Amino acid sequence: MQYFLLAGVAAVALVVVLTIAVARAQRAHEQAQAALGSAQSALAARGRELQVVFSSVRELIFRTDPNGSVELMNERWELSTGRPIRDALGQPLAALVCPESREAVAQLFVPDPSGLPQHAQVLLEGPRARRARFELTVVPLLDGGQVTGFAGSAVDMTELLAVQTQLRAQLAFNTSLIESNPLPVMVLDAMNRFVRVNRATDDEPEPNAGQ
């Protein structure tokens, strides 16, 4: 009887220990699931935030595979070209620019283990066949010295270049006016130092030349 009693007590104790172990394992599993759910929610929220930022920037942002084919593109592509992003995905970036810029773009995707950014000015055809000039920057993504893809951005330089052209034309016009003036023209800075004089100034006689 004592033997059976001890065996019964041992069995009950074993059941109690197993029950406690199972309960602890269940609580640990529930805590792990809660932590995983929180991490996934935080990751999803961060992904939504990044998507908002990614969509709102004025620059064209993209990512390609090691061969230069587009894997990711922000909405600036549609605003700049009038073409949907889905049509650009999977296409070589060099095939998406104007023909005269394709060689320059292709050179940006030549593997370079140094990881240095590469730059080029390229033409993109936009809505109503309007061409825009972009400053393109491409950076290789490296993993253990191997290029796994490229990330890049493009800034529309069309308006800036147009303003620079107008400014150069205006400066050239002002220079021609100053140089064609038969009277001496002198420009001084705040310290009364000569900044510019025209050709007529060279022909002006010295104050004591006739004495």
C-alpha positions as semicolon CSV with decimal commas, in nm:
position;residue;x (nm);y (nm);z (nm)
1;M;0,000;0,000;0,000
2;Q;0,280;0,235;0,087
3;Y;0,442;0,162;-0,247
4;F;0,125;0,240;-0,440
5;L;0,070;0,552;-0,225
6;L;0,422;0,680;-0,296
7;A;0,379;0,603;-0,665
8;G;0,051;0,795;-0,668
9;V;0,207;1,093;-0,491
10;A;0,496;1,089;-0,737
11;A;0,255;1,077;-1,030
12;V;0,055;1,367;-0,891
13;A;0,374;1,565;-0,830
14;L;0,486;1,493;-1,185
15;V;0,151;1,611;-1,321
16;V;0,175;1,930;-1,111
17;V;0,531;1,998;-1,234
18;L;0,433;1,935;-1,594
19;T;0,129;2,157;-1,555
20;I;0,343;2,440;-1,416
21;A;0,597;2,393;-1,696
22;V;0,325;2,396;-1,960
23;A;0,168;2,705;-1,804
24;R;0,502;2,887;-1,801
25;A;0,572;2,783;-2,159
26;Q;0,226;2,907;-2,259
27;R;0,285;3,242;-2,088
28;A;0,628;3,272;-2,252
29;H;0,472;3,191;-2,590
30;E;0,198;3,450;-2,535
31;Q;0,455;3,712;-2,435
32;A;0,666;3,630;-2,739
33;Q;0,360;3,656;-2,963
34;A;0,269;3,992;-2,806
35;A;0,626;4,121;-2,855
36;L;0,624;3,996;-3,215
37;G;0,289;4,164;-3,278
38;S;0,418;4,492;-3,134
39;A;0,733;4,470;-3,346
40;Q;0,530;4,400;-3,659
41;S;0,295;4,690;-3,583
42;A;0,591;4,924;-3,528
43;L;0,753;4,800;-3,848
44;A;0,432;4,853;-4,044
45;A;0,393;5,203;-3,901
46;R;0,753;5,286;-3,990
47;G;0,696;5,148;-4,338
48;R;0,392;5,372;-4,384
49;E;0,591;5,674;-4,263
50;L;0,875;5,596;-4,502
51;Q;0,627;5,551;-4,786
52;V;0,481;5,896;-4,715
53;V;0,829;6,050;-4,711
54;F;0,928;5,852;-5,019
55;S;0,622;5,976;-5,208
56;S;0,642;6,339;-5,098
57;V;1,001;6,430;-5,191
58;R;1,046;6,643;-5,500
59;E;1,340;6,440;-5,629
60;L;1,304;6,126;-5,834
61;I;1,421;5,833;-5,620
62;F;1,478;5,480;-5,745
63;R;1,646;5,148;-5,678
64;T;1,773;4,899;-5,935
65;D;1,913;4,548;-5,943
66;P;2,286;4,491;-6,017
67;N;2,212;4,517;-6,391
68;G;2,046;4,859;-6,363
69;S;1,685;4,739;-6,404
70;V;1,433;4,936;-6,197
71;E;1,296;4,762;-5,885
72;L;1,152;5,064;-5,703
73;M;1,049;5,415;-5,808
74;N;0,867;5,695;-5,628
75;E;0,571;5,893;-5,760
76;R;0,794;6,170;-5,891
77;W;0,845;5,949;-6,197
78;E;0,480;5,982;-6,298
79;L;0,482;6,359;-6,238
80;S;0,800;6,406;-6,443
81;T;0,724;6,175;-6,735
82;G;0,347;6,123;-6,735
83;R;0,411;5,747;-6,746
84;P;0,295;5,499;-6,478
85;I;0,551;5,350;-6,242
86;R;0,440;4,995;-6,324
87;D;0,563;5,041;-6,681
88;A;0,910;5,136;-6,553
89;L;0,950;4,844;-6,314
90;G;1,175;4,572;-6,452
91;Q;1,305;4,800;-6,729
92;P;1,671;4,909;-6,754
93;L;1,692;5,271;-6,644
94;A;1,901;5,346;-6,953
95;A;1,604;5,244;-7,169
96;L;1,375;5,496;-6,996
97;V;1,570;5,811;-7,086
98;C;1,602;5,987;-7,420
99;P;1,819;5,803;-7,675
100;E;2,106;6,052;-7,660
101;S;2,137;5,998;-7,281
102;R;2,129;5,617;-7,277
103;E;2,502;5,562;-7,306
104;A;2,574;5,801;-7,018
105;V;2,316;5,626;-6,798
106;A;2,448;5,279;-6,884
107;Q;2,796;5,386;-6,769
108;L;2,656;5,469;-6,424
109;F;2,577;5,102;-6,365
110;V;2,922;4,965;-6,439
111;P;3,020;4,780;-6,115
112;D;3,255;4,990;-5,903
113;P;3,375;4,828;-5,576
114;S;3,482;5,170;-5,445
115;G;3,117;5,256;-5,377
116;L;3,161;5,615;-5,493
117;P;2,855;5,800;-5,631
118;Q;2,842;5,846;-6,007
119;H;2,680;6,149;-6,175
120;A;2,544;6,234;-6,518
121;Q;2,309;6,487;-6,678
122;V;2,034;6,311;-6,873
123;L;1,725;6,401;-7,072
124;L;1,380;6,265;-6,988
125;E;1,077;6,308;-7,207
126;G;0,779;6,432;-7,011
127;P;0,414;6,508;-7,085
128;R;0,340;6,668;-7,424
129;A;0,687;6,563;-7,548
130;R;0,850;6,819;-7,319
131;R;1,211;6,732;-7,252
132;A;1,360;6,797;-6,910
133;R;1,724;6,777;-6,804
134;F;1,796;6,588;-6,483
135;E;2,107;6,562;-6,269
136;L;2,129;6,187;-6,204
137;T;2,322;6,037;-5,911
138;V;2,372;5,662;-5,866
139;V;2,534;5,488;-5,568
140;P;2,619;5,114;-5,568
141;L;2,483;4,902;-5,282
142;L;2,758;4,673;-5,156
143;D;2,748;4,352;-4,955
144;G;3,086;4,201;-4,879
145;G;3,242;4,397;-5,164
146;Q;2,984;4,272;-5,413
147;V;2,738;4,506;-5,584
148;T;2,385;4,392;-5,496
149;G;2,206;4,681;-5,663
150;F;2,203;5,057;-5,705
151;A;2,019;5,341;-5,535
152;G;1,984;5,677;-5,699
153;S;1,808;6,007;-5,730
154;A;1,746;6,260;-6,004
155;V;1,689;6,634;-5,968
156;D;1,512;6,834;-6,237
157;M;1,764;7,098;-6,347
158;T;1,561;7,235;-6,639
159;E;1,443;7,558;-6,475
160;L;1,778;7,621;-6,304
161;L;1,967;7,577;-6,631
162;A;1,720;7,807;-6,808
163;V;1,771;8,075;-6,541
164;Q;2,148;8,037;-6,567
165;T;2,128;8,077;-6,945
166;Q;1,917;8,391;-6,908
167;L;2,156;8,528;-6,647
168;R;2,459;8,470;-6,872
169;A;2,278;8,640;-7,159
170;Q;2,189;8,937;-6,937
171;L;2,548;8,967;-6,812
172;A;2,679;8,952;-7,168
173;F;2,434;9,225;-7,270
174;N;2,534;9,445;-6,975
175;T;2,900;9,394;-7,059
176;S;2,844;9,494;-7,420
177;L;2,662;9,810;-7,308
178;I;2,944;9,907;-7,074
179;E;3,218;9,835;-7,324
180;S;3,041;10,018;-7,609
181;N;2,990;10,333;-7,403
182;P;3,226;10,605;-7,537
183;L;3,251;10,758;-7,191
184;P;3,471;10,608;-6,921
185;V;3,276;10,381;-6,687
186;M;3,424;10,270;-6,357
187;V;3,271;10,043;-6,093
188;L;3,402;10,063;-5,738
189;D;3,333;9,845;-5,435
190;A;3,251;9,963;-5,082
191;M;3,623;10,025;-5,015
192;N;3,649;10,249;-5,323
193;R;3,854;9,987;-5,506
194;F;3,813;9,946;-5,881
195;V;3,606;9,642;-5,969
196;R;3,554;9,708;-6,337
197;V;3,638;9,969;-6,599
198;N;3,550;9,983;-6,968
199;R;3,779;10,029;-7,267
200;A;3,707;10,403;-7,283
201;T;3,886;10,438;-6,950
202;D;4,212;10,332;-7,115
203;D;4,180;10,620;-7,365
204;E;4,122;10,882;-7,094
205;P;4,428;11,117;-7,079
206;E;4,624;11,146;-6,760
207;P;4,545;11,464;-6,558
208;N;4,895;11,610;-6,615
209;A;4,951;11,471;-6,964
210;G;4,929;11,816;-7,134
211;Q;5,152;12,003;-6,890
